Structure formats: C-alpha cells, structure tokens
C-alpha cells in the first residue's frame, strides 16, 4: 500500500474514532438505569376453568425463571384464566390488587423480580383484558388492552392509556396481542415516552384459515424493533387451551450494534410445549445503531400525522 493510501485510511479511522467515542461516552454518562437486564418469556398452557391450578403453574415458572437469574418475567395474555366463555368472564375476573396478585407479590418480593401476567380485571362494573405488573414493591399497576377483538373477547372494555411502568432497568411499555401486531401506534406511543423494553403478552392461536401465522408473528414483532429502536419480549400460550391450538414461539427481539435489522436474542420457544426462554440484554444497544437507523424517533414529523387520529 502506498504512503498516500495509508494516509487516507488513517485519516478516515481518526475521523470515525472522533465520531464514535463522544457518542459512547455520552451514552454511558446519560444512562440512568442498570447496565443489563435479564428477561424471561414463558410458553404457558393455562387451564381454563381452574384458576387455582393455573396460578400454581405461573408461580412455579416464576421461581424457575428467577433461579435462572431473570429480573423480568413475562407470561401470556389471559395467562391466569385461559379462554373462558363470555358468560364465565365475570366469574373469573379479579380486582387488582387482588388474591392472585397478592400470591405473585410474595415471590416478587422474595426474589426481587418483576412479573407480568395476563388476567381479567374487574373495575367497578367493567371488565378489562389486563396485563398486571407486580414487582418487589408490590403491584405497580396494569395495562388494559387498547384494541380488543370483538369476536374473541366481547366482554372486554377498551383500554384508554399507554401507561408506562418504571423499573431500575428501563421504563417498560405493554401492548397486548392484536394491539402490538396490527396497530404500530402502540409501540411508537411508548417509544416517544422513552420506553426501551416493550412487552407483548399474547394469546396468538393457530388460525385455521391461513398457514403463515408464525411468519406474521415474527415479522411484525421484528418490525416494532426496527421502527422504534426498542427491545420486544413476547410471551404466548402454547398447546390446546379451551380446544383452541396455540403455537407458543415466545421470544425476545431487539436492536444490535452495527445492524440495521432486528436480532432474536432468545427463542422462538417450542411450538408444542411449555418452556422458558431468557436473555440478558443491554438496553443501551440502541445508542450504537448504524447511522441510517439511529435517528428514526428524532426524524418524525408529527404535524402531518393528523389524519391518523381524525375520526373517520
């Protein structure tokens, strides 16, 4: 290599170092949370009509995941109750806090963990498809499904908020199933609030009128990662629940330094059996993405999005 070429290469390297190092230092100093977090997602087969036995399963998987070192453990949508008939939904609903969250809180305090699981919440006269968050300090609250599917859950009242849950690892956001896959506004609403860890408790069945539901699941969750530079942890039912087949595939997705696309950090889990998938994540990864996808949130132009929220 000629001296001139060597000089050009050195100049480029020095320029890159000058560009990257300040970003590294800035990201390190500005990050107010713990450096890493271990997340576990559980393939679960709820026992519809036997809430006590299902709660025991949730507790058992919680202990197993905690002993693996998990800080945050995610269970599926409606994990506590399965798929009750519409007239049974009021009978299996609970308040939050309530007896089931009290049981889980004993474990979250003992193991210093956060557990998220789906249930039906009774609030006044309304029933909600809820994902409750329980931590070492007790119940942090619950997210109510914003986009329920009428033919699957006619008992549900629509949620009204994309509420954020603060943890030592990152603010967390939750989208439940259909809200995550078909309404990208859900994850984006959290991203603009600073959320880097987005949870997707889901009850995604094997739909009988299509054969690409697995591809749809993986593609949409990966897209939420790319669109929002965030991590996505998804937990699905598996096996037969009330006679409906579920394909599992619990998985953890996220951005990876130097990559434009999404990376699968754990899973997908089995299509047939209950199991835990887990990964240790550095939520600062989004600070070191390739230039082309590093400013997606900053480059938004909300002024021209008015039609998205206009009544039609």
Secondary structure, DSSP 8 states (H G I E B T S, - for coil): --HHHHHHHHHHHHHHHHHHHHHHHHHHHH--S-S-EEEEEEEB---TT-HHHHHHHHHHHHHHHHHTT-SEEE--TTTTT-S--GGGHHHH-B-SSSHHHHHHHHHHHHHT-EEEEEEEEEETTEEEEEEEEEETTEEEEEEE-SS--TTT-TT---------EE-SS-EEEE--THHHHH-THHHHHHHTTT--EEEEEE--B--TT-S-HHHHHHHHHHHHHHHHT-EEEEEEBEEEETTEEEE---EEEEE-TT-SSEEEEE----SSS-EEEEEEE-GGGGGG--GGGSSTTTT--GGG-HHHHS--
